[in-house]
Amino acid sequence: MTYVVTEACIKCKYMDCVEVCPVDCFYEGENMLVINPDECIDCGVCEPECPPKAIVPDTEKGMEQWLELNRTYASEWPNITRKGEAPADADAFMEVTGKFEKYFSKNPGKR
């Protein structure tokens, strides 16, 4: 098992999870984070830190696509080890559904 970041992170990107990760397995895209499933040690400390509840175990039903997305972009985006600023409008996007189709960006984060 590993943890994955799902579409609830898109346009929220609070990054509280980054601060608690003992193995620094988060990678930053332009408008979301992903977890490298090969680096994640399944400790679960990140899951309760995520305000929009975007982090879930990959064993939950329907997580296959998110596991692959996390694996793909963890190899393309830069590693992030410190919490940054969440987008100014993050709270407005926390309850929005269908964010992947509308807002997902393949671009890496800019630090």
N, C-alpha and C positions, 0 to 999 in steps of 0.2 A: 504494500500500500504506500501511497504518497499523497500529498495534498496538491490541489490544483487551484488556480485562480480562474474564476468564471466571469461571464459578462457583467456581473454586478459591479465589478471594479472599473469598467469603462467609464471615463469622464468623472470618476470619483477619486481614485488613486490617492487614498489617504496616507498610505505608507506606514501606519502604526505597526504593521506586521514586520517590516524591515528591521525595526528596532529590537525586536525580541528573537529574531531568527539566530540560533547559535551557529549555523553553518553558512550564513550569507548566500542563500540559494535563490534570492530574488533578482529578477532582471527587469529593467525599466523600458517600457515603450512610451511613445508619445502621450498616450492617454490611458494606459493601464499597466499593471505589473504582471509578471508570470513567475512561476516557480520552476526551477530545473528539477524534473522528477528524478534524475540520476544523482543529484546532490542532496535532495531532501532526505532527512533521517526520520521522518514520520513522527516527530515529537509532538506536533499539534499545538505548540504554543502560539503560533500565528493565527489560528482559526478564531479564537475568541477576541482577538485584537482588531478584527476587521469590522468597521462600523456597518458597511452594507452587506455583511455576511457573504462575501464573494469567495471565500476560501473554504473548500470542502474536500473530504477524502475522495480519492479517485474511485473508491469502491461503491460510491453512491450510483444509482441508476442514471444512465445517460451522460456519464462523465468522460466517455471515450474521446469525444471530439475536443473536449477541453484539455485532456491529457496530451493529445497530439499538438494542440495549439501551444500549450505551455512548453512542451519539448522543442518544438520548432523555433519559437521566438527566444527561448533561453539561449539558443545557440547563435542568435543574430543580434540581440539587444545587449546593452552594457549591464554588467553586474552592478547592483546597488547595495550599499552596506550601511547607509545612513538615511534616516527619515528626511524627506524634503518637504516642501510646501505642497499641500493639496491644492487642486485648482480652486479658484475663488468661488466658482459656482458648483462645487462638488455636492453640497447638500441638496441642491435643486435636482440633481440627477440620481440621487440615492434610490428612489422608488420607481424610476423609469424602467420599463421593460422593453425588450427588443433592441437593446443598445448595440449589439454586435452588428446587425444589418445596417443600422443608421450611422454609427459613430466609430466603429473599430478602425484603427490606423496601424498599418504595418511598420510605420516609421519608428526608429529607436528614440528613446528619451534623450534629452539634451542637457547634459550636466557639464 
